Amino acid sequence: MALKINSILLVDDDKATNFVHKYAIKKANCIENVVVVENGLEALEYLQPKENEPLIKPNIIFLDINMPIMNGWQFLEEYEKLNQNNRGDIVLIMLTTSLNPDDLNKAKSFSTIS
């Protein structure tokens, strides 16, 4: 039996994209738990430990850039301020359809982006 990744966090406001990603992940049968949030603020709230609730810390975060309330860039700025215990060894992958080279350069400026 192959080892599975414990948890993945999808951060994207596009329901169709989340559906496709969740379907592909489940079809690959490589992840135990998939959590979906629709903006950066919800993702930050998810990563904060809550009293009397076990946190299923994601091993991987797929992050969109363009979202309402808190976009991917704003999330990254706040994420890098989090306590190292809350960040742990999470692999953060930014997903985008942007062809703008400025977005690529900006993503490279964050040490947490893989």
N, C-alpha and C positions, 0 to 999 in steps of 0.2 A: 504494500500500500504506500503510495506516494505521500509525502508530507504536504500539508496544506498551510497556507498563510492564514493566520488567525482572523484578521479583520482589514477591511479596506473602507475608506471614507470617500464618497463621491461628492464633490462640491460643485454643483452646477444648477442653474435655474431652468435649464431646458429639459422638460419632462421626457421628450423623445430621446434625447441624448442619454439621459439617465436610464431609460428603459433599455436602450441598446447596450450600454455598458454593463448594466446589471445582468442582462440576458447572456452576454458573451462571457462574463465572469462566472456565472453559474454553470453555463455550458462547459466551460473549461474545467470545472470541478476542482478548483485550486484554492478557493477561499472559503473559510467557514462562515464568515459574517460580513454582509455588505450593508453599510449605512449610507443613506442619501440625505443630504441637506441642500438647501437651495440658495445659500449665499454665504459669504465669508463670516458674517456675524453668527449665524447658526453653527458654523464649523467651530469657531472659537468657543462658543458656549458648550458645544459637545465635548471639546477637549479639556474643559475645566472639570476637575473632580467635584462631585456632588455628595453631600452628606448622605450616608446610608444607601448609596447607589453605586454598584460596581461600574467602573469605567472600562469599557472595552476599547482600549487604545488601539487605533489603527496602525497597522504596519506600513500601509501605503495610503497617501492622500492623492487623488486626482483632482486638480484644481483648475477651474475655468477662470478666464480673465474677466470677461464682461458679465456682471451680475448686478441686480439691484441691491439696495441697502448697503452692502459692503462688497466691492469687487475683489478680484484676485490679488491685485497689487496692495490694496488696503489690508487684506487678510495677511499677506506676507509681512507687511510692516509690523502688524500686531503679533503675529506668530513668532517672529524673531525676538520679541520682548518677553515671551512666555518663559516661565521657569523651565530649566532643562529637564526636570522630572516630568513635566507635562509634554514636552517635545520628545524626549527619549531618543530613540533611533528610527523615527518615522522617515520613510522615504517620501519626499514630496515631488510630484510630477505635475507640471503645468500643461494643461491641454488648451489648445486654441486653434481656430481656423484663420487667425490673423496672418497676413503676409507682410506686415509692417516690420522692417528690420529693427525699428526702435523697440518693439516689443521683445524681440530676441535679445537685444543688448540689455534691456532693462532686466529681463529674467536672469541673465548672467550676473547681474550685480547682487543678486541674493544668494548667499552661501547655502541656504536651505533647499534650493531648487536642484533637482537631479536631471 
